[in-house]
Amino acid sequence: MAMTIADIETERLEAAYNLAFDGQPLTKIAEAMGVSRPTFFRLKAADASFAQRLARARAEGYDTIADRVLTLVDDDVFDTDPQTLKLKADNMKWYLGVMNPAKYGLRTTVVTEFVDIGAALSEAKGRATIDITPQPIQLFGPDPFE
């Protein structure tokens, strides 16, 4: 029988959500749940509620990572090597830009669509053409004088 989210202890699930809120990678989240990565991804695919709650926690986790970039120098008081701090900050910024480019990406993609106005108007005229040629009118049935 396949494992479900109901088979995982509540404490383990809460620990996994807390790691997601903290911006931790999926490997650590799966370890906190006590499952392998393949099982983790199967559970995520099988349970929409779990996947949705995890996605919300991961989105908050991205904000946590972004906050860490701002306080990286203050948090790592024993790591005085500027190159190491720069490397950490660059990796964090790259990760955020890849995982959530709309919010943290450095580039904005602008998609421009061109519409041929002349062709669109011609097509609209073709649909809107009304035939105004007079048609014979029959008032009450066939003409008795024919």
C-alpha positions as YAML, in Angstrom:
chain: A
units: angstrom
residues:
- id: 1
  name: MET
  ca: [0.00, 0.00, 0.00]
- id: 2
  name: ALA
  ca: [1.34, 3.43, -0.96]
- id: 3
  name: MET
  ca: [2.15, 6.00, 1.70]
- id: 4
  name: THR
  ca: [-0.15, 9.01, 2.07]
- id: 5
  name: ILE
  ca: [0.14, 12.29, 3.95]
- id: 6
  name: ALA
  ca: [-2.16, 10.82, 6.63]
- id: 7
  name: ASP
  ca: [0.57, 8.25, 7.39]
- id: 8
  name: ILE
  ca: [3.04, 10.98, 8.40]
- id: 9
  name: GLU
  ca: [3.00, 12.27, 11.96]
- id: 10
  name: THR
  ca: [1.64, 15.78, 12.45]
- id: 11
  name: GLU
  ca: [4.86, 16.87, 14.18]
- id: 12
  name: ARG
  ca: [6.92, 15.79, 11.17]
- id: 13
  name: LEU
  ca: [4.62, 17.68, 8.78]
- id: 14
  name: GLU
  ca: [4.82, 20.82, 10.91]
- id: 15
  name: ALA
  ca: [8.62, 20.53, 10.99]
- id: 16
  name: ALA
  ca: [8.61, 20.24, 7.19]
- id: 17
  name: TYR
  ca: [6.39, 23.32, 6.82]
- id: 18
  name: ASN
  ca: [8.63, 25.26, 9.21]
- id: 19
  name: LEU
  ca: [11.69, 24.34, 7.15]
- id: 20
  name: ALA
  ca: [9.87, 25.51, 4.02]
- id: 21
  name: PHE
  ca: [9.03, 28.81, 5.77]
- id: 22
  name: ASP
  ca: [12.70, 29.10, 6.64]
- id: 23
  name: GLY
  ca: [13.72, 28.78, 2.98]
- id: 24
  name: GLN
  ca: [15.35, 25.37, 3.31]
- id: 25
  name: PRO
  ca: [15.81, 23.07, 0.28]
- id: 26
  name: LEU
  ca: [13.40, 20.27, -0.56]
- id: 27
  name: THR
  ca: [15.92, 17.62, 0.50]
- id: 28
  name: LYS
  ca: [15.85, 18.88, 4.10]
- id: 29
  name: ILE
  ca: [12.05, 19.15, 4.00]
- id: 30
  name: ALA
  ca: [11.77, 15.52, 2.86]
- id: 31
  name: GLU
  ca: [14.22, 14.42, 5.59]
- id: 32
  name: ALA
  ca: [12.12, 16.21, 8.23]
- id: 33
  name: MET
  ca: [9.09, 14.27, 7.00]
- id: 34
  name: GLY
  ca: [11.07, 11.04, 7.24]
- id: 35
  name: VAL
  ca: [10.62, 10.13, 3.57]
- id: 36
  name: SER
  ca: [12.87, 9.82, 0.53]
- id: 37
  name: ARG
  ca: [12.85, 12.44, -2.22]
- id: 38
  name: PRO
  ca: [10.88, 10.23, -4.65]
- id: 39
  name: THR
  ca: [8.28, 9.52, -1.97]
- id: 40
  name: PHE
  ca: [8.14, 13.23, -1.13]
- id: 41
  name: PHE
  ca: [7.42, 14.13, -4.75]
- id: 42
  name: ARG
  ca: [4.79, 11.36, -5.03]
- id: 43
  name: LEU
  ca: [3.06, 12.67, -1.91]
- id: 44
  name: LYS
  ca: [3.19, 16.20, -3.26]
- id: 45
  name: ALA
  ca: [1.65, 15.08, -6.57]
- id: 46
  name: ALA
  ca: [-1.03, 12.96, -4.91]
- id: 47
  name: ASP
  ca: [-2.24, 15.41, -2.26]
- id: 48
  name: ALA
  ca: [-3.28, 18.84, -3.57]
- id: 49
  name: SER
  ca: [-3.83, 20.26, -0.09]
- id: 50
  name: PHE
  ca: [-0.31, 19.30, 1.00]
- id: 51
  name: ALA
  ca: [1.17, 20.65, -2.25]
- id: 52
  name: GLN
  ca: [-0.70, 23.95, -1.87]
- id: 53
  name: ARG
  ca: [0.31, 24.44, 1.77]
- id: 54
  name: LEU
  ca: [3.91, 23.56, 0.93]
- id: 55
  name: ALA
  ca: [3.92, 26.01, -2.01]
- id: 56
  name: ARG
  ca: [2.67, 28.83, 0.25]
- id: 57
  name: ALA
  ca: [5.33, 28.00, 2.84]
- id: 58
  name: ARG
  ca: [8.03, 27.93, 0.14]
- id: 59
  name: ALA
  ca: [6.90, 31.33, -1.17]
- id: 60
  name: GLU
  ca: [7.29, 32.73, 2.34]
- id: 61
  name: GLY
  ca: [10.65, 30.97, 2.49]
- id: 62
  name: TYR
  ca: [11.84, 32.95, -0.53]
- id: 63
  name: ASP
  ca: [11.12, 36.13, 1.43]
- id: 64
  name: THR
  ca: [13.14, 34.70, 4.32]
- id: 65
  name: ILE
  ca: [16.07, 34.10, 1.99]
- id: 66
  name: ALA
  ca: [15.74, 37.64, 0.62]
- id: 67
  name: ASP
  ca: [15.86, 38.98, 4.18]
- id: 68
  name: ARG
  ca: [18.99, 36.93, 4.82]
- id: 69
  name: VAL
  ca: [20.70, 38.60, 1.85]
- id: 70
  name: LEU
  ca: [20.13, 41.96, 3.51]
- id: 71
  name: THR
  ca: [21.51, 40.84, 6.87]
- id: 72
  name: LEU
  ca: [24.21, 38.45, 5.64]
- id: 73
  name: VAL
  ca: [27.13, 40.56, 6.85]
- id: 74
  name: ASP
  ca: [25.58, 41.13, 10.28]
- id: 75
  name: ASP
  ca: [24.58, 37.46, 10.70]
- id: 76
  name: ASP
  ca: [28.00, 36.04, 9.76]
- id: 77
  name: VAL
  ca: [30.14, 38.04, 12.18]
- id: 78
  name: PHE
  ca: [32.80, 35.31, 12.32]
- id: 79
  name: ASP
  ca: [33.03, 35.04, 8.54]
- id: 80
  name: THR
  ca: [35.07, 38.11, 7.71]
- id: 81
  name: ASP
  ca: [36.14, 37.03, 4.24]
- id: 82
  name: PRO
  ca: [34.38, 39.45, 1.85]
- id: 83
  name: GLN
  ca: [34.67, 37.05, -1.07]
- id: 84
  name: THR
  ca: [32.82, 34.31, 0.82]
- id: 85
  name: LEU
  ca: [30.07, 36.72, 1.83]
- id: 86
  name: LYS
  ca: [29.78, 37.96, -1.75]
- id: 87
  name: LEU
  ca: [29.59, 34.37, -3.03]
- id: 88
  name: LYS
  ca: [26.84, 33.55, -0.54]
- id: 89
  name: ALA
  ca: [24.88, 36.67, -1.43]
- id: 90
  name: ASP
  ca: [25.26, 36.05, -5.17]
- id: 91
  name: ASN
  ca: [24.10, 32.44, -4.79]
- id: 92
  name: MET
  ca: [21.08, 33.49, -2.76]
- id: 93
  name: LYS
  ca: [20.14, 36.19, -5.29]
- id: 94
  name: TRP
  ca: [20.57, 33.75, -8.19]
- id: 95
  name: TYR
  ca: [18.39, 31.15, -6.45]
- id: 96
  name: LEU
  ca: [15.65, 33.68, -5.76]
- id: 97
  name: GLY
  ca: [15.77, 34.94, -9.35]
- id: 98
  name: VAL
  ca: [15.39, 31.41, -10.71]
- id: 99
  name: MET
  ca: [12.74, 30.19, -8.28]
- id: 100
  name: ASN
  ca: [10.57, 33.31, -8.38]
- id: 101
  name: PRO
  ca: [11.65, 35.48, -11.33]
- id: 102
  name: ALA
  ca: [8.51, 37.62, -11.27]
- id: 103
  name: LYS
  ca: [9.36, 38.89, -7.80]
- id: 104
  name: TYR
  ca: [13.15, 38.57, -7.54]
- id: 105
  name: GLY
  ca: [14.37, 38.42, -11.14]
- id: 106
  name: LEU
  ca: [16.74, 41.03, -12.44]
- id: 107
  name: ARG
  ca: [15.21, 41.25, -15.88]
- id: 108
  name: THR
  ca: [11.71, 41.98, -16.95]
- id: 109
  name: THR
  ca: [10.48, 40.22, -20.04]
- id: 110
  name: VAL
  ca: [8.23, 42.33, -22.20]
- id: 111
  name: VAL
  ca: [6.18, 40.50, -24.79]
- id: 112
  name: THR
  ca: [4.90, 42.64, -27.61]
- id: 113
  name: GLU
  ca: [2.27, 41.45, -30.04]
- id: 114
  name: PHE
  ca: [1.63, 43.23, -33.31]
- id: 115
  name: VAL
  ca: [-1.84, 43.10, -34.81]
- id: 116
  name: ASP
  ca: [-2.41, 43.87, -38.48]
- id: 117
  name: ILE
  ca: [-5.15, 46.49, -38.11]
- id: 118
  name: GLY
  ca: [-5.99, 46.53, -41.82]
- id: 119
  name: ALA
  ca: [-6.61, 42.79, -41.94]
- id: 120
  name: ALA
  ca: [-8.60, 42.91, -38.71]
- id: 121
  name: LEU
  ca: [-10.82, 45.70, -40.07]
- id: 122
  name: SER
  ca: [-11.36, 43.89, -43.38]
- id: 123
  name: GLU
  ca: [-12.33, 40.75, -41.52]
- id: 124
  name: ALA
  ca: [-14.72, 42.73, -39.33]
- id: 125
  name: LYS
  ca: [-16.31, 44.37, -42.38]
- id: 126
  name: GLY
  ca: [-16.81, 40.93, -43.92]
- id: 127
  name: ARG
  ca: [-18.67, 39.78, -40.83]
- id: 128
  name: ALA
  ca: [-20.71, 42.99, -40.60]
- id: 129
  name: THR
  ca: [-21.88, 43.17, -44.23]
- id: 130
  name: ILE
  ca: [-25.67, 43.38, -44.43]
- id: 131
  name: ASP
  ca: [-27.52, 42.47, -47.58]
- id: 132
  name: ILE
  ca: [-29.97, 45.34, -48.21]
- id: 133
  name: THR
  ca: [-31.35, 44.21, -51.57]
- id: 134
  name: PRO
  ca: [-35.15, 44.31, -51.51]
- id: 135
  name: GLN
  ca: [-36.86, 40.97, -51.07]
- id: 136
  name: PRO
  ca: [-40.44, 40.27, -52.10]
- id: 137
  name: ILE
  ca: [-42.79, 40.56, -49.18]
- id: 138
  name: GLN
  ca: [-45.54, 38.03, -48.62]
- id: 139
  name: LEU
  ca: [-48.17, 39.38, -46.31]
- id: 140
  name: PHE
  ca: [-50.69, 36.57, -45.81]
- id: 141
  name: GLY
  ca: [-49.65, 33.62, -47.84]
- id: 142
  name: PRO
  ca: [-49.52, 32.97, -51.56]
- id: 143
  name: ASP
  ca: [-50.73, 35.63, -53.98]
- id: 144
  name: PRO
  ca: [-54.29, 34.63, -55.06]
- id: 145
  name: PHE
  ca: [-53.92, 36.50, -58.36]
- id: 146
  name: GLU
  ca: [-51.14, 34.36, -59.69]
...
